[in-house]
Structure formats: C-alpha cells, structure tokens
Amino acid sequence: MQSIVTLSTTKAEYIAASEATKEALWLRGLVSELLQVKELKTIVIYYDSQNAVSLSMNQVYHDKTKHVNVKYHFVRDMIKSEAIAIEKISTNENVANMLREALPYEKFNYCL
C-alpha cells in the first residue's frame, strides 16, 4: 500500500519499484549477515510495466515525469551500482498477481 496518491500508473509502479528496491537491499543485508557472505549476486526485480522499466533504466519520459520526487530515483542509482537489475516480465507470467488480485481458476493454478 502506498502512502501517497499518484496521477499515473507509471508513477505508481515507479514508486513501488523504489520501495521494492529498498526491501530487496534490506533482505540482501540480512542474508549476508546470517550467512556471513561478503559478496552476493545482483538482485533481479521483475516489473510488468514497460514504462516503469524504461523510467528505471533512464530518464526517457522526462517531460512527463519531472514531477516525480527525487527520492524515488534511488532505484536508478542501485541499477548503476549493479546492486539490482530490472527485467520486464509479461503480465501473464507474473506470479505476484496471485497475491494482489482475484484471478480466474486457471491463472491461479498456473501461479501456484
């Protein structure tokens, strides 16, 4: 759940990506501490929004997204430092949909 209201789905997904990046880095630190591992692989985060992927990789929609708060561009810094990687996933292949929306029986079984 986001604590702010957005005017576009691209901005909403970009903000969610920033939050997911922070959570992924926290989990990475936890695993690193528990397993006493210095170097962990790059974390891959999957988006089902091509616009959010493009916005994360570079500032292609500058005119339409210049109002996005700077703190949400954190995800770009983490991509540059190779702490995370972003990949597009088809909406039909996105198993996270099972946790956030009602699905037809066939799709639910696929996600299981």
Helices and strands as residue ranges (DSSP letters): H 9-35, E 43-47, H 50-57, H 62-65, G 70-73, H 74-80, E 84-88, G 91-93, H 97-100, H 105-111
